[in-house]
Amino acid sequence: MANHKSALKRIRSNEAKRLRNRYQHKTTRGAIKRLRDMETAKDAGDYLPAVISMIDKLAKNNVIHDNKAANLKSSLTKHVSALS
């Protein structure tokens, strides 16, 4: 158990950040799956910028690595362009 007030606050804030990161990561993974399941190029093309934005936010907050974000964005862009 923590002995200092600041350590107790750190425990609380870490838990809040963990839950927020987990929610954002899970939401982004769902959006990626939704994008990959889309049939038409128009729908996928409209949805792609929103997914890329979500991926960039995760990378900015160090929830995922920058290289993983780049790989995801590249593969999703290739997928969408292959639909047409």
PyMOL Python script that loads the backbone (N, CA, C, O; Angstrom):
from pymol import cmd

cmd.read_pdbstr("""\
ATOM      1  N   MET A   1       0.843  -1.185   0.000  1.00  0.00           N
ATOM      2  CA  MET A   1       0.000   0.000   0.000  1.00  0.00           C
ATOM      3  C   MET A   1       0.885   1.245   0.000  1.00  0.00           C
ATOM      4  O   MET A   1       1.952   1.267   0.614  1.00  0.00           O
ATOM      5  N   ALA A   2       0.426   2.266  -0.692  1.00  0.00           N
ATOM      6  CA  ALA A   2       1.191   3.504  -0.794  1.00  0.00           C
ATOM      7  C   ALA A   2       1.201   4.250   0.535  1.00  0.00           C
ATOM      8  O   ALA A   2       0.234   4.210   1.296  1.00  0.00           O
ATOM      9  N   ASN A   3       2.317   4.931   0.799  1.00  0.00           N
ATOM     10  CA  ASN A   3       2.472   5.654   2.056  1.00  0.00           C
ATOM     11  C   ASN A   3       2.325   7.161   1.901  1.00  0.00           C
ATOM     12  O   ASN A   3       2.155   7.864   2.897  1.00  0.00           O
ATOM     13  N   HIS A   4       2.386   7.662   0.699  1.00  0.00           N
ATOM     14  CA  HIS A   4       2.340   9.100   0.484  1.00  0.00           C
ATOM     15  C   HIS A   4       1.070   9.482  -0.274  1.00  0.00           C
ATOM     16  O   HIS A   4       0.519   8.700  -1.049  1.00  0.00           O
ATOM     17  N   LYS A   5       0.628  10.716  -0.020  1.00  0.00           N
ATOM     18  CA  LYS A   5      -0.568  11.205  -0.704  1.00  0.00           C
ATOM     19  C   LYS A   5      -0.355  11.235  -2.218  1.00  0.00           C
ATOM     20  O   LYS A   5      -1.249  10.898  -2.995  1.00  0.00           O
ATOM     21  N   SER A   6       0.837  11.643  -2.612  1.00  0.00           N
ATOM     22  CA  SER A   6       1.108  11.734  -4.052  1.00  0.00           C
ATOM     23  C   SER A   6       1.097  10.352  -4.700  1.00  0.00           C
ATOM     24  O   SER A   6       0.690  10.207  -5.853  1.00  0.00           O
ATOM     25  N   ALA A   7       1.541   9.341  -3.963  1.00  0.00           N
ATOM     26  CA  ALA A   7       1.532   7.979  -4.507  1.00  0.00           C
ATOM     27  C   ALA A   7       0.101   7.472  -4.650  1.00  0.00           C
ATOM     28  O   ALA A   7      -0.219   6.770  -5.609  1.00  0.00           O
ATOM     29  N   LEU A   8      -0.752   7.823  -3.706  1.00  0.00           N
ATOM     30  CA  LEU A   8      -2.165   7.436  -3.808  1.00  0.00           C
ATOM     31  C   LEU A   8      -2.821   8.109  -5.017  1.00  0.00           C
ATOM     32  O   LEU A   8      -3.599   7.487  -5.741  1.00  0.00           O
ATOM     33  N   LYS A   9      -2.496   9.388  -5.224  1.00  0.00           N
ATOM     34  CA  LYS A   9      -3.045  10.101  -6.367  1.00  0.00           C
ATOM     35  C   LYS A   9      -2.534   9.487  -7.667  1.00  0.00           C
ATOM     36  O   LYS A   9      -3.283   9.368  -8.636  1.00  0.00           O
ATOM     37  N   ARG A  10      -1.266   9.101  -7.689  1.00  0.00           N
ATOM     38  CA  ARG A  10      -0.680   8.482  -8.874  1.00  0.00           C
ATOM     39  C   ARG A  10      -1.413   7.178  -9.200  1.00  0.00           C
ATOM     40  O   ARG A  10      -1.673   6.888 -10.368  1.00  0.00           O
ATOM     41  N   ILE A  11      -1.743   6.399  -8.179  1.00  0.00           N
ATOM     42  CA  ILE A  11      -2.480   5.149  -8.390  1.00  0.00           C
ATOM     43  C   ILE A  11      -3.843   5.434  -9.011  1.00  0.00           C
ATOM     44  O   ILE A  11      -4.263   4.750  -9.944  1.00  0.00           O
ATOM     45  N   ARG A  12      -4.533   6.451  -8.487  1.00  0.00           N
ATOM     46  CA  ARG A  12      -5.849   6.802  -9.024  1.00  0.00           C
ATOM     47  C   ARG A  12      -5.747   7.296 -10.465  1.00  0.00           C
ATOM     48  O   ARG A  12      -6.525   6.881 -11.324  1.00  0.00           O
ATOM     49  N   SER A  13      -4.800   8.168 -10.723  1.00  0.00           N
ATOM     50  CA  SER A  13      -4.693   8.727 -12.067  1.00  0.00           C
ATOM     51  C   SER A  13      -4.233   7.669 -13.069  1.00  0.00           C
ATOM     52  O   SER A  13      -4.673   7.680 -14.218  1.00  0.00           O
ATOM     53  N   ASN A  14      -3.356   6.760 -12.652  1.00  0.00           N
ATOM     54  CA  ASN A  14      -2.923   5.685 -13.549  1.00  0.00           C
ATOM     55  C   ASN A  14      -4.092   4.798 -13.941  1.00  0.00           C
ATOM     56  O   ASN A  14      -4.202   4.390 -15.097  1.00  0.00           O
ATOM     57  N   GLU A  15      -4.953   4.501 -13.000  1.00  0.00           N
ATOM     58  CA  GLU A  15      -6.120   3.663 -13.284  1.00  0.00           C
ATOM     59  C   GLU A  15      -7.067   4.369 -14.263  1.00  0.00           C
ATOM     60  O   GLU A  15      -7.601   3.745 -15.180  1.00  0.00           O
ATOM     61  N   ALA A  16      -7.267   5.667 -14.059  1.00  0.00           N
ATOM     62  CA  ALA A  16      -8.138   6.423 -14.958  1.00  0.00           C
ATOM     63  C   ALA A  16      -7.555   6.450 -16.365  1.00  0.00           C
ATOM     64  O   ALA A  16      -8.282   6.278 -17.343  1.00  0.00           O
ATOM     65  N   LYS A  17      -6.242   6.666 -16.470  1.00  0.00           N
ATOM     66  CA  LYS A  17      -5.587   6.694 -17.775  1.00  0.00           C
ATOM     67  C   LYS A  17      -5.633   5.324 -18.435  1.00  0.00           C
ATOM     68  O   LYS A  17      -5.829   5.223 -19.646  1.00  0.00           O
ATOM     69  N   ARG A  18      -5.453   4.265 -17.642  1.00  0.00           N
ATOM     70  CA  ARG A  18      -5.483   2.907 -18.182  1.00  0.00           C
ATOM     71  C   ARG A  18      -6.847   2.610 -18.799  1.00  0.00           C
ATOM     72  O   ARG A  18      -6.933   2.057 -19.895  1.00  0.00           O
ATOM     73  N   LEU A  19      -7.906   2.980 -18.090  1.00  0.00           N
ATOM     74  CA  LEU A  19      -9.253   2.731 -18.590  1.00  0.00           C
ATOM     75  C   LEU A  19      -9.540   3.553 -19.851  1.00  0.00           C
ATOM     76  O   LEU A  19     -10.161   3.059 -20.792  1.00  0.00           O
ATOM     77  N   ARG A  20      -9.088   4.796 -19.861  1.00  0.00           N
ATOM     78  CA  ARG A  20      -9.292   5.649 -21.032  1.00  0.00           C
ATOM     79  C   ARG A  20      -8.549   5.087 -22.238  1.00  0.00           C
ATOM     80  O   ARG A  20      -9.104   5.010 -23.333  1.00  0.00           O
ATOM     81  N   ASN A  21      -7.276   4.689 -22.034  1.00  0.00           N
ATOM     82  CA  ASN A  21      -6.482   4.124 -23.131  1.00  0.00           C
ATOM     83  C   ASN A  21      -7.118   2.839 -23.647  1.00  0.00           C
ATOM     84  O   ASN A  21      -7.165   2.597 -24.853  1.00  0.00           O
ATOM     85  N   ARG A  22      -7.607   2.022 -22.722  1.00  0.00           N
ATOM     86  CA  ARG A  22      -8.214   0.750 -23.094  1.00  0.00           C
ATOM     87  C   ARG A  22      -9.474   0.981 -23.924  1.00  0.00           C
ATOM     88  O   ARG A  22      -9.702   0.291 -24.918  1.00  0.00           O
ATOM     89  N   TYR A  23     -10.283   1.944 -23.519  1.00  0.00           N
ATOM     90  CA  TYR A  23     -11.507   2.262 -24.257  1.00  0.00           C
ATOM     91  C   TYR A  23     -11.173   2.756 -25.671  1.00  0.00           C
ATOM     92  O   TYR A  23     -11.767   2.304 -26.650  1.00  0.00           O
ATOM     93  N   GLN A  24     -10.216   3.687 -25.764  1.00  0.00           N
ATOM     94  CA  GLN A  24      -9.856   4.240 -27.068  1.00  0.00           C
ATOM     95  C   GLN A  24      -9.259   3.171 -27.982  1.00  0.00           C
ATOM     96  O   GLN A  24      -9.553   3.136 -29.177  1.00  0.00           O
ATOM     97  N   HIS A  25      -8.423   2.302 -27.416  1.00  0.00           N
ATOM     98  CA  HIS A  25      -7.785   1.248 -28.203  1.00  0.00           C
ATOM     99  C   HIS A  25      -8.825   0.261 -28.712  1.00  0.00           C
ATOM    100  O   HIS A  25      -8.784  -0.159 -29.868  1.00  0.00           O
ATOM    101  N   LYS A  26      -9.753  -0.103 -27.844  1.00  0.00           N
ATOM    102  CA  LYS A  26     -10.803  -1.053 -28.212  1.00  0.00           C
ATOM    103  C   LYS A  26     -11.716  -0.449 -29.285  1.00  0.00           C
ATOM    104  O   LYS A  26     -12.096  -1.138 -30.232  1.00  0.00           O
ATOM    105  N   THR A  27     -12.066   0.820 -29.143  1.00  0.00           N
ATOM    106  CA  THR A  27     -12.911   1.507 -30.107  1.00  0.00           C
ATOM    107  C   THR A  27     -12.230   1.581 -31.469  1.00  0.00           C
ATOM    108  O   THR A  27     -12.871   1.383 -32.501  1.00  0.00           O
ATOM    109  N   THR A  28     -10.938   1.867 -31.469  1.00  0.00           N
ATOM    110  CA  THR A  28     -10.195   1.955 -32.719  1.00  0.00           C
ATOM    111  C   THR A  28     -10.109   0.597 -33.395  1.00  0.00           C
ATOM    112  O   THR A  28     -10.250   0.502 -34.615  1.00  0.00           O
ATOM    113  N   ARG A  29      -9.878  -0.458 -32.616  1.00  0.00           N
ATOM    114  CA  ARG A  29      -9.827  -1.798 -33.199  1.00  0.00           C
ATOM    115  C   ARG A  29     -11.165  -2.163 -33.840  1.00  0.00           C
ATOM    116  O   ARG A  29     -11.198  -2.775 -34.907  1.00  0.00           O
ATOM    117  N   GLY A  30     -12.253  -1.790 -33.195  1.00  0.00           N
ATOM    118  CA  GLY A  30     -13.581  -2.038 -33.767  1.00  0.00           C
ATOM    119  C   GLY A  30     -13.789  -1.269 -35.059  1.00  0.00           C
ATOM    120  O   GLY A  30     -14.381  -1.784 -36.008  1.00  0.00           O
ATOM    121  N   ALA A  31     -13.300  -0.031 -35.094  1.00  0.00           N
ATOM    122  CA  ALA A  31     -13.439   0.799 -36.294  1.00  0.00           C
ATOM    123  C   ALA A  31     -12.622   0.217 -37.445  1.00  0.00           C
ATOM    124  O   ALA A  31     -13.057   0.248 -38.597  1.00  0.00           O
ATOM    125  N   ILE A  32     -11.435  -0.316 -37.134  1.00  0.00           N
ATOM    126  CA  ILE A  32     -10.591  -0.935 -38.159  1.00  0.00           C
ATOM    127  C   ILE A  32     -11.295  -2.167 -38.735  1.00  0.00           C
ATOM    128  O   ILE A  32     -11.296  -2.378 -39.948  1.00  0.00           O
ATOM    129  N   LYS A  33     -11.889  -2.970 -37.863  1.00  0.00           N
ATOM    130  CA  LYS A  33     -12.610  -4.159 -38.333  1.00  0.00           C
ATOM    131  C   LYS A  33     -13.796  -3.759 -39.203  1.00  0.00           C
ATOM    132  O   LYS A  33     -14.061  -4.384 -40.230  1.00  0.00           O
ATOM    133  N   ARG A  34     -14.512  -2.708 -38.783  1.00  0.00           N
ATOM    134  CA  ARG A  34     -15.652  -2.225 -39.554  1.00  0.00           C
ATOM    135  C   ARG A  34     -15.200  -1.760 -40.944  1.00  0.00           C
ATOM    136  O   ARG A  34     -15.869  -2.022 -41.943  1.00  0.00           O
ATOM    137  N   LEU A  35     -14.060  -1.069 -40.992  1.00  0.00           N
ATOM    138  CA  LEU A  35     -13.538  -0.581 -42.267  1.00  0.00           C
ATOM    139  C   LEU A  35     -13.156  -1.747 -43.176  1.00  0.00           C
ATOM    140  O   LEU A  35     -13.429  -1.714 -44.376  1.00  0.00           O
ATOM    141  N   ARG A  36     -12.526  -2.775 -42.612  1.00  0.00           N
ATOM    142  CA  ARG A  36     -12.111  -3.929 -43.415  1.00  0.00           C
ATOM    143  C   ARG A  36     -13.304  -4.729 -43.922  1.00  0.00           C
ATOM    144  O   ARG A  36     -13.205  -5.405 -44.946  1.00  0.00           O
ATOM    145  N   ASP A  37     -14.429  -4.659 -43.219  1.00  0.00           N
ATOM    146  CA  ASP A  37     -15.618  -5.405 -43.629  1.00  0.00           C
ATOM    147  C   ASP A  37     -16.461  -4.674 -44.670  1.00  0.00           C
ATOM    148  O   ASP A  37     -17.379  -5.257 -45.246  1.00  0.00           O
ATOM    149  N   MET A  38     -16.152  -3.393 -44.914  1.00  0.00           N
ATOM    150  CA  MET A  38     -16.958  -2.620 -45.860  1.00  0.00           C
ATOM    151  C   MET A  38     -16.786  -3.160 -47.272  1.00  0.00           C
ATOM    152  O   MET A  38     -15.694  -3.558 -47.677  1.00  0.00           O
ATOM    153  N   GLU A  39     -17.889  -3.164 -48.009  1.00  0.00           N
ATOM    154  CA  GLU A  39     -17.904  -3.734 -49.357  1.00  0.00           C
ATOM    155  C   GLU A  39     -17.609  -2.696 -50.436  1.00  0.00           C
ATOM    156  O   GLU A  39     -16.892  -2.989 -51.392  1.00  0.00           O
ATOM    157  N   THR A  40     -18.154  -1.489 -50.294  1.00  0.00           N
ATOM    158  CA  THR A  40     -18.020  -0.493 -51.364  1.00  0.00           C
ATOM    159  C   THR A  40     -16.847   0.444 -51.097  1.00  0.00           C
ATOM    160  O   THR A  40     -16.527   0.772 -49.955  1.00  0.00           O
ATOM    161  N   ALA A  41     -16.229   0.857 -52.178  1.00  0.00           N
ATOM    162  CA  ALA A  41     -15.074   1.748 -52.081  1.00  0.00           C
ATOM    163  C   ALA A  41     -15.482   3.126 -51.574  1.00  0.00           C
ATOM    164  O   ALA A  41     -14.712   3.784 -50.874  1.00  0.00           O
ATOM    165  N   LYS A  42     -16.680   3.564 -51.920  1.00  0.00           N
ATOM    166  CA  LYS A  42     -17.132   4.889 -51.500  1.00  0.00           C
ATOM    167  C   LYS A  42     -17.295   4.958 -49.981  1.00  0.00           C
ATOM    168  O   LYS A  42     -16.822   5.902 -49.348  1.00  0.00           O
ATOM    169  N   ASP A  43     -17.961   3.963 -49.398  1.00  0.00           N
ATOM    170  CA  ASP A  43     -18.148   3.935 -47.940  1.00  0.00           C
ATOM    171  C   ASP A  43     -16.805   3.855 -47.225  1.00  0.00           C
ATOM    172  O   ASP A  43     -16.560   4.574 -46.256  1.00  0.00           O
ATOM    173  N   ALA A  44     -15.941   2.972 -47.714  1.00  0.00           N
ATOM    174  CA  ALA A  44     -14.632   2.800 -47.090  1.00  0.00           C
ATOM    175  C   ALA A  44     -13.795   4.072 -47.229  1.00  0.00           C
ATOM    176  O   ALA A  44     -13.097   4.465 -46.294  1.00  0.00           O
ATOM    177  N   GLY A  45     -13.866   4.707 -48.384  1.00  0.00           N
ATOM    178  CA  GLY A  45     -13.113   5.943 -48.601  1.00  0.00           C
ATOM    179  C   GLY A  45     -13.580   7.074 -47.710  1.00  0.00           C
ATOM    180  O   GLY A  45     -12.781   7.900 -47.270  1.00  0.00           O
ATOM    181  N   ASP A  46     -14.881   7.110 -47.445  1.00  0.00           N
ATOM    182  CA  ASP A  46     -15.416   8.140 -46.548  1.00  0.00           C
ATOM    183  C   ASP A  46     -15.034   7.878 -45.100  1.00  0.00           C
ATOM    184  O   ASP A  46     -14.837   8.815 -44.327  1.00  0.00           O
ATOM    185  N   TYR A  47     -14.930   6.610 -44.733  1.00  0.00           N
ATOM    186  CA  TYR A  47     -14.673   6.234 -43.338  1.00  0.00           C
ATOM    187  C   TYR A  47     -13.177   6.214 -43.004  1.00  0.00           C
ATOM    188  O   TYR A  47     -12.798   6.326 -41.838  1.00  0.00           O
ATOM    189  N   LEU A  48     -12.336   6.072 -44.022  1.00  0.00           N
ATOM    190  CA  LEU A  48     -10.887   5.954 -43.798  1.00  0.00           C
ATOM    191  C   LEU A  48     -10.271   7.127 -43.031  1.00  0.00           C
ATOM    192  O   LEU A  48      -9.485   6.877 -42.117  1.00  0.00           O
ATOM    193  N   PRO A  49     -10.579   8.401 -43.346  1.00  0.00           N
ATOM    194  CA  PRO A  49      -9.956   9.498 -42.588  1.00  0.00           C
ATOM    195  C   PRO A  49     -10.278   9.464 -41.096  1.00  0.00           C
ATOM    196  O   PRO A  49      -9.434   9.823 -40.274  1.00  0.00           O
ATOM    197  N   ALA A  50     -11.477   9.041 -40.742  1.00  0.00           N
ATOM    198  CA  ALA A  50     -11.836   8.960 -39.324  1.00  0.00           C
ATOM    199  C   ALA A  50     -11.009   7.897 -38.619  1.00  0.00           C
ATOM    200  O   ALA A  50     -10.562   8.102 -37.490  1.00  0.00           O
ATOM    201  N   VAL A  51     -10.802   6.759 -39.280  1.00  0.00           N
ATOM    202  CA  VAL A  51     -10.013   5.677 -38.680  1.00  0.00           C
ATOM    203  C   VAL A  51      -8.555   6.085 -38.566  1.00  0.00           C
ATOM    204  O   VAL A  51      -7.909   5.804 -37.557  1.00  0.00           O
ATOM    205  N   ILE A  52      -8.035   6.743 -39.585  1.00  0.00           N
ATOM    206  CA  ILE A  52      -6.641   7.197 -39.545  1.00  0.00           C
ATOM    207  C   ILE A  52      -6.450   8.204 -38.415  1.00  0.00           C
ATOM    208  O   ILE A  52      -5.423   8.191 -37.736  1.00  0.00           O
ATOM    209  N   SER A  53      -7.426   9.066 -38.215  1.00  0.00           N
ATOM    210  CA  SER A  53      -7.354  10.030 -37.122  1.00  0.00           C
ATOM    211  C   SER A  53      -7.312   9.326 -35.766  1.00  0.00           C
ATOM    212  O   SER A  53      -6.554   9.718 -34.879  1.00  0.00           O
ATOM    213  N   MET A  54      -8.131   8.286 -35.615  1.00  0.00           N
ATOM    214  CA  MET A  54      -8.143   7.528 -34.360  1.00  0.00           C
ATOM    215  C   MET A  54      -6.781   6.863 -34.116  1.00  0.00           C
ATOM    216  O   MET A  54      -6.270   6.869 -32.996  1.00  0.00           O
ATOM    217  N   ILE A  55      -6.205   6.292 -35.176  1.00  0.00           N
ATOM    218  CA  ILE A  55      -4.905   5.627 -35.064  1.00  0.00           C
ATOM    219  C   ILE A  55      -3.830   6.638 -34.682  1.00  0.00           C
ATOM    220  O   ILE A  55      -2.972   6.353 -33.847  1.00  0.00           O
ATOM    221  N   ASP A  56      -3.876   7.828 -35.299  1.00  0.00           N
ATOM    222  CA  ASP A  56      -2.889   8.875 -34.989  1.00  0.00           C
ATOM    223  C   ASP A  56      -2.978   9.308 -33.530  1.00  0.00           C
ATOM    224  O   ASP A  56      -1.957   9.557 -32.889  1.00  0.00           O
ATOM    225  N   LYS A  57      -4.197   9.398 -33.009  1.00  0.00           N
ATOM    226  CA  LYS A  57      -4.366   9.798 -31.611  1.00  0.00           C
ATOM    227  C   LYS A  57      -3.775   8.751 -30.671  1.00  0.00           C
ATOM    228  O   LYS A  57      -3.156   9.096 -29.664  1.00  0.00           O
ATOM    229  N   LEU A  58      -3.967   7.469 -30.998  1.00  0.00           N
ATOM    230  CA  LEU A  58      -3.389   6.409 -30.170  1.00  0.00           C
ATOM    231  C   LEU A  58      -1.869   6.477 -30.189  1.00  0.00           C
ATOM    232  O   LEU A  58      -1.225   6.307 -29.154  1.00  0.00           O
ATOM    233  N   ALA A  59      -1.298   6.723 -31.358  1.00  0.00           N
ATOM    234  CA  ALA A  59       0.163   6.794 -31.467  1.00  0.00           C
ATOM    235  C   ALA A  59       0.696   8.013 -30.727  1.00  0.00           C
ATOM    236  O   ALA A  59       1.747   7.947 -30.090  1.00  0.00           O
ATOM    237  N   LYS A  60      -0.029   9.124 -30.810  1.00  0.00           N
ATOM    238  CA  LYS A  60       0.407  10.351 -30.140  1.00  0.00           C
ATOM    239  C   LYS A  60       0.460  10.171 -28.632  1.00  0.00           C
ATOM    240  O   LYS A  60       1.346  10.709 -27.968  1.00  0.00           O
ATOM    241  N   ASN A  61      -0.486   9.416 -28.095  1.00  0.00           N
ATOM    242  CA  ASN A  61      -0.539   9.190 -26.649  1.00  0.00           C
ATOM    243  C   ASN A  61       0.223   7.947 -26.211  1.00  0.00           C
ATOM    244  O   ASN A  61       0.088   7.508 -25.069  1.00  0.00           O
ATOM    245  N   ASN A  62       1.019   7.380 -27.104  1.00  0.00           N
ATOM    246  CA  ASN A  62       1.847   6.201 -26.823  1.00  0.00           C
ATOM    247  C   ASN A  62       1.037   4.984 -26.388  1.00  0.00           C
ATOM    248  O   ASN A  62       1.530   4.149 -25.629  1.00  0.00           O
ATOM    249  N   VAL A  63      -0.198   4.881 -26.863  1.00  0.00           N
ATOM    250  CA  VAL A  63      -0.981   3.676 -26.605  1.00  0.00           C
ATOM    251  C   VAL A  63      -0.499   2.582 -27.555  1.00  0.00           C
ATOM    252  O   VAL A  63      -0.397   1.417 -27.171  1.00  0.00           O
ATOM    253  N   ILE A  64      -0.203   2.968 -28.802  1.00  0.00           N
ATOM    254  CA  ILE A  64       0.439   2.060 -29.746  1.00  0.00           C
ATOM    255  C   ILE A  64       1.710   2.733 -30.252  1.00  0.00           C
ATOM    256  O   ILE A  64       1.856   3.952 -30.173  1.00  0.00           O
ATOM    257  N   HIS A  65       2.621   1.927 -30.770  1.00  0.00           N
ATOM    258  CA  HIS A  65       3.891   2.441 -31.264  1.00  0.00           C
ATOM    259  C   HIS A  65       3.676   3.192 -32.582  1.00  0.00           C
ATOM    260  O   HIS A  65       2.754   2.890 -33.339  1.00  0.00           O
ATOM    261  N   ASP A  66       4.539   4.170 -32.838  1.00  0.00           N
ATOM    262  CA  ASP A  66       4.430   4.966 -34.059  1.00  0.00           C
ATOM    263  C   ASP A  66       4.525   4.097 -35.311  1.00  0.00           C
ATOM    264  O   ASP A  66       3.801   4.320 -36.281  1.00  0.00           O
ATOM    265  N   ASN A  67       5.422   3.101 -35.289  1.00  0.00           N
ATOM    266  CA  ASN A  67       5.583   2.238 -36.459  1.00  0.00           C
ATOM    267  C   ASN A  67       4.352   1.374 -36.678  1.00  0.00           C
ATOM    268  O   ASN A  67       3.967   1.122 -37.819  1.00  0.00           O
ATOM    269  N   LYS A  68       3.734   0.919 -35.601  1.00  0.00           N
ATOM    270  CA  LYS A  68       2.507   0.131 -35.741  1.00  0.00           C
ATOM    271  C   LYS A  68       1.411   0.992 -36.354  1.00  0.00           C
ATOM    272  O   LYS A  68       0.646   0.525 -37.198  1.00  0.00           O
ATOM    273  N   ALA A  69       1.336   2.244 -35.930  1.00  0.00           N
ATOM    274  CA  ALA A  69       0.346   3.161 -36.492  1.00  0.00           C
ATOM    275  C   ALA A  69       0.586   3.342 -37.983  1.00  0.00           C
ATOM    276  O   ALA A  69      -0.359   3.325 -38.772  1.00  0.00           O
ATOM    277  N   ALA A  70       1.839   3.514 -38.372  1.00  0.00           N
ATOM    278  CA  ALA A  70       2.166   3.691 -39.776  1.00  0.00           C
ATOM    279  C   ALA A  70       1.808   2.442 -40.581  1.00  0.00           C
ATOM    280  O   ALA A  70       1.272   2.543 -41.684  1.00  0.00           O
ATOM    281  N   ASN A  71       2.105   1.268 -40.030  1.00  0.00           N
ATOM    282  CA  ASN A  71       1.790   0.016 -40.722  1.00  0.00           C
ATOM    283  C   ASN A  71       0.280  -0.158 -40.879  1.00  0.00           C
ATOM    284  O   ASN A  71      -0.193  -0.580 -41.934  1.00  0.00           O
ATOM    285  N   LEU A  72      -0.469   0.164 -39.834  1.00  0.00           N
ATOM    286  CA  LEU A  72      -1.928   0.056 -39.904  1.00  0.00           C
ATOM    287  C   LEU A  72      -2.497   0.991 -40.963  1.00  0.00           C
ATOM    288  O   LEU A  72      -3.328   0.591 -41.779  1.00  0.00           O
ATOM    289  N   LYS A  73      -2.040   2.241 -40.941  1.00  0.00           N
ATOM    290  CA  LYS A  73      -2.553   3.228 -41.893  1.00  0.00           C
ATOM    291  C   LYS A  73      -2.225   2.810 -43.324  1.00  0.00           C
ATOM    292  O   LYS A  73      -3.053   2.949 -44.224  1.00  0.00           O
ATOM    293  N   SER A  74      -1.022   2.302 -43.526  1.00  0.00           N
ATOM    294  CA  SER A  74      -0.611   1.874 -44.855  1.00  0.00           C
ATOM    295  C   SER A  74      -1.461   0.703 -45.337  1.00  0.00           C
ATOM    296  O   SER A  74      -1.943   0.714 -46.470  1.00  0.00           O
ATOM    297  N   SER A  75      -1.647  -0.296 -44.494  1.00  0.00           N
ATOM    298  CA  SER A  75      -2.402  -1.475 -44.917  1.00  0.00           C
ATOM    299  C   SER A  75      -3.870  -1.136 -45.147  1.00  0.00           C
ATOM    300  O   SER A  75      -4.491  -1.674 -46.063  1.00  0.00           O
ATOM    301  N   LEU A  76      -4.430  -0.251 -44.327  1.00  0.00           N
ATOM    302  CA  LEU A  76      -5.827   0.139 -44.515  1.00  0.00           C
ATOM    303  C   LEU A  76      -6.004   0.950 -45.802  1.00  0.00           C
ATOM    304  O   LEU A  76      -6.994   0.784 -46.515  1.00  0.00           O
ATOM    305  N   THR A  77      -5.051   1.818 -46.091  1.00  0.00           N
ATOM    306  CA  THR A  77      -5.121   2.614 -47.313  1.00  0.00           C
ATOM    307  C   THR A  77      -5.032   1.715 -48.544  1.00  0.00           C
ATOM    308  O   THR A  77      -5.765   1.905 -49.515  1.00  0.00           O
ATOM    309  N   LYS A  78      -4.125   0.732 -48.495  1.00  0.00           N
ATOM    310  CA  LYS A  78      -4.020  -0.229 -49.580  1.00  0.00           C
ATOM    311  C   LYS A  78      -5.321  -0.997 -49.766  1.00  0.00           C
ATOM    312  O   LYS A  78      -5.781  -1.206 -50.889  1.00  0.00           O
ATOM    313  N   HIS A  79      -5.903  -1.409 -48.654  1.00  0.00           N
ATOM    314  CA  HIS A  79      -7.161  -2.165 -48.698  1.00  0.00           C
ATOM    315  C   HIS A  79      -8.264  -1.345 -49.351  1.00  0.00           C
ATOM    316  O   HIS A  79      -8.995  -1.841 -50.208  1.00  0.00           O
ATOM    317  N   VAL A  80      -8.378  -0.095 -48.942  1.00  0.00           N
ATOM    318  CA  VAL A  80      -9.447   0.772 -49.482  1.00  0.00           C
ATOM    319  C   VAL A  80      -9.224   1.032 -50.969  1.00  0.00           C
ATOM    320  O   VAL A  80     -10.180   1.028 -51.745  1.00  0.00           O
ATOM    321  N   SER A  81      -7.973   1.257 -51.376  1.00  0.00           N
ATOM    322  CA  SER A  81      -7.711   1.529 -52.795  1.00  0.00           C
ATOM    323  C   SER A  81      -7.934   0.286 -53.648  1.00  0.00           C
ATOM    324  O   SER A  81      -8.251   0.403 -54.831  1.00  0.00           O
ATOM    325  N   ALA A  82      -7.775  -0.901 -53.071  1.00  0.00           N
ATOM    326  CA  ALA A  82      -7.998  -2.142 -53.817  1.00  0.00           C
ATOM    327  C   ALA A  82      -9.478  -2.431 -54.008  1.00  0.00           C
ATOM    328  O   ALA A  82      -9.835  -3.245 -54.859  1.00  0.00           O
ATOM    329  N   LEU A  83     -10.346  -1.786 -53.240  1.00  0.00           N
ATOM    330  CA  LEU A  83     -11.780  -2.031 -53.350  1.00  0.00           C
ATOM    331  C   LEU A  83     -12.367  -1.487 -54.645  1.00  0.00           C
ATOM    332  O   LEU A  83     -13.344  -2.031 -55.159  1.00  0.00           O
ATOM    333  N   SER A  84     -11.788  -0.435 -55.167  1.00  0.00           N
ATOM    334  CA  SER A  84     -12.395   0.216 -56.339  1.00  0.00           C
ATOM    335  C   SER A  84     -12.297  -0.590 -57.610  1.00  0.00           C
ATOM    336  O   SER A  84     -12.769  -0.150 -58.659  1.00  0.00           O
TER     337      SER A  84
END
""", "prot")
cmd.dss("prot")
cmd.show_as("cartoon", "prot")
cmd.util.cbc("prot")
cmd.orient("prot")
